[in-house]
Structures are given as structure tokens and as C-alpha cells.
């Protein structure tokens, strides 16, 4: 093991990141559930679909976009279909696959949840960052995200 891997500051940085993301996620999800009745999994699926062309996406692409395994995605889509927010349809260009499609009700619910959630993200997190801190976060997390999603 190289000395580069064992520096105390890296261990401290990891612990601060890990603990803070857990606390941040828990607080934002608590607020999201209180405001809209949905959890982060629901919100993330609706967000990705709302940003997709024609508000539809192949299930494999959706699973990759939200970092869900196939079983977890199937379960979440079952819940969202029962609520009437999403439906599954054969792929438009290839009838062998399935796409998740955002419904009109799903768009309405997502739009209604988005404004308070956005305010909460600013209140709990973004308003406490300087522009320089936000830039540093981008420099760290954007390449990491890109590497992990390739």
C-alpha cells in the first residue's frame, strides 16, 4: 500500500463526505416525503424521465441513469405504475424491449414536488456554499461521476 493512499487527510475527507451525504440525504428525503409523499427513488425516476426525450426511456438506460439494479427498478416502477405516474410500454423502435414512460399525472406530481424540493436543497445545502466551494465540488465529483458511469 502506498503512502499516497494512507494519508490522514484522505481518510478524514472520506469520513466527512460519507457522514455528511448520509445526513444530507436523510434530511432532504424527510422533507421530500413530508411535502410530496415520495422518496428519493420515486423523485429520481420521475426526474430522469422528465428530462428524457419524449419523457420515455428504455428500462436499461433508466436503471443506469439512476444507479438501480434491475430488481430494484422493477419494484419501484411497479409502485409508480400503481400510482399512475409511470407506465411501461414496448420500445417505439424495437418492440423487444420496454420503456418507462412518464404519464400526465406523473408530470403533474413531479412539477408539484420539484419546487419545494429545490427550495429544500438550497436551504439545507447550496445556500451554505460559496461559489468557490461549489466549483471545487464540480472539479471533484463531475469526473468521478463520469468515470463511474462509463
C-alpha positions as CSV (number, residue, x, y, z in Angstrom):
1,X,0.0,0.0,0.0
2,X,1.4,3.3,-1.0
3,X,1.8,6.2,1.4
4,X,-0.4,8.2,-1.0
5,X,-3.4,6.0,-0.1
6,X,-2.9,6.2,3.7
7,X,-2.6,10.0,4.2
8,X,-4.8,11.0,7.2
9,X,-6.4,13.9,5.3
10,X,-7.8,11.5,2.7
11,X,-9.3,9.3,5.5
12,X,-10.8,12.4,7.1
13,X,-12.2,13.7,3.8
14,X,-13.8,10.3,3.1
15,X,-15.4,10.2,6.6
16,X,-16.7,13.8,6.3
17,X,-18.1,13.0,2.8
18,X,-19.7,9.8,3.9
19,X,-21.3,11.1,7.1
20,X,-22.4,14.3,5.5
21,X,-24.0,12.7,2.5
22,X,-25.9,10.3,4.7
23,X,-27.2,13.2,6.9
24,X,-28.0,15.4,3.9
25,X,-29.8,12.6,2.1
26,X,-31.8,11.7,5.2
27,X,-32.9,15.3,5.8
28,X,-33.8,16.0,2.1
29,X,-35.7,12.8,1.8
30,X,-37.6,13.5,5.1
31,X,-38.6,16.9,3.7
32,X,-39.5,15.4,0.3
33,X,-41.7,12.8,1.9
34,X,-43.4,15.4,4.1
35,X,-44.0,17.7,1.1
36,X,-45.0,15.2,-1.6
37,X,-45.2,11.7,-0.2
38,X,-42.5,10.5,-2.4
39,X,-39.0,9.3,-1.6
40,X,-35.7,9.9,-3.5
41,X,-36.1,6.8,-5.6
42,X,-39.5,8.0,-6.9
43,X,-38.2,11.5,-7.4
44,X,-35.1,10.4,-9.2
45,X,-37.1,8.2,-11.6
46,X,-39.5,11.0,-12.4
47,X,-36.7,13.5,-12.8
48,X,-34.8,11.3,-15.3
49,X,-37.9,10.6,-17.3
50,X,-38.9,14.3,-17.3
51,X,-35.6,15.1,-18.8
52,X,-35.6,12.3,-21.4
53,X,-36.6,12.8,-25.0
54,X,-40.4,12.3,-25.2
55,X,-40.3,11.6,-21.4
56,X,-39.6,7.9,-22.0
57,X,-36.5,5.8,-21.6
58,X,-35.6,2.1,-22.1
59,X,-35.5,0.3,-18.8
60,X,-31.8,-0.5,-19.1
61,X,-31.0,3.2,-19.7
62,X,-33.2,4.3,-16.8
63,X,-31.5,1.8,-14.5
64,X,-28.0,3.1,-15.4
65,X,-29.1,6.7,-15.1
66,X,-30.4,6.2,-11.5
67,X,-27.8,3.5,-10.5
68,X,-30.5,1.0,-9.7
69,X,-30.2,-2.8,-10.2
70,X,-32.9,-4.4,-12.4
71,X,-34.9,-5.9,-9.4
72,X,-34.9,-2.6,-7.5
73,X,-36.0,-0.7,-10.7
74,X,-38.8,-3.3,-11.3
75,X,-40.1,-2.8,-7.8
76,X,-40.0,1.0,-8.0
77,X,-41.7,1.0,-11.4
78,X,-44.5,-1.3,-10.0
79,X,-45.1,1.3,-7.3
80,X,-45.1,4.2,-9.7
81,X,-47.4,2.4,-12.1
82,X,-49.9,1.7,-9.3
83,X,-49.9,5.4,-8.5
84,X,-50.4,6.2,-12.2
85,X,-47.2,8.2,-12.5
86,X,-45.4,5.9,-15.0
87,X,-46.3,3.2,-17.4
88,X,-44.3,0.6,-19.2
89,X,-44.6,0.3,-23.0
90,X,-42.9,-1.6,-25.7
91,X,-40.0,0.4,-27.2
92,X,-41.0,2.5,-30.1
93,X,-38.2,1.4,-32.4
94,X,-37.7,-2.1,-31.1
95,X,-40.7,-3.9,-29.7
96,X,-38.4,-6.4,-27.9
97,X,-37.6,-4.0,-25.1
98,X,-39.6,-2.0,-22.7
99,X,-39.6,1.7,-21.9
100,X,-40.7,3.6,-18.9
101,X,-43.0,6.5,-19.9
102,X,-43.9,9.5,-17.7
103,X,-47.7,9.9,-17.6
104,X,-49.5,13.3,-17.4
105,X,-50.2,12.6,-13.7
106,X,-46.5,11.8,-13.2
107,X,-45.5,15.1,-14.8
108,X,-48.0,17.0,-12.6
109,X,-46.9,15.3,-9.4
110,X,-43.2,15.8,-10.3
111,X,-43.7,19.5,-11.1
112,X,-45.6,19.9,-7.8
113,X,-42.7,18.2,-5.8
114,X,-39.9,20.0,-7.7
115,X,-40.3,23.5,-6.3
116,X,-40.3,22.7,-2.6
117,X,-37.6,20.1,-3.1
118,X,-35.5,22.7,-4.9
119,X,-36.0,25.2,-2.1
120,X,-35.0,22.5,0.4
121,X,-31.8,21.7,-1.5
122,X,-30.9,25.4,-1.3
123,X,-31.9,25.7,2.3
124,X,-30.1,22.7,3.5
125,X,-27.0,22.7,1.2
126,X,-26.4,25.1,-1.6
127,X,-27.0,28.3,0.3
128,X,-24.2,27.3,2.6
129,X,-21.6,27.0,-0.2
130,X,-19.5,29.8,-1.7
131,X,-19.1,29.8,-5.5
132,X,-15.5,28.6,-5.0
133,X,-16.7,25.6,-2.9
134,X,-19.3,24.8,-5.5
135,X,-16.6,24.9,-8.2
136,X,-14.3,22.7,-6.1
137,X,-17.2,20.2,-5.7
138,X,-17.7,20.2,-9.5
139,X,-14.0,19.6,-10.1
140,X,-14.0,16.6,-7.7
141,X,-17.4,15.0,-8.4
142,X,-18.0,15.5,-12.1
143,X,-15.0,13.5,-13.3
144,X,-15.7,10.9,-10.6
145,X,-19.4,10.6,-11.8
146,X,-18.3,10.4,-15.4
147,X,-15.7,7.6,-14.6
148,X,-18.3,5.6,-12.6
149,X,-21.0,5.9,-15.2
150,X,-18.8,4.9,-18.2
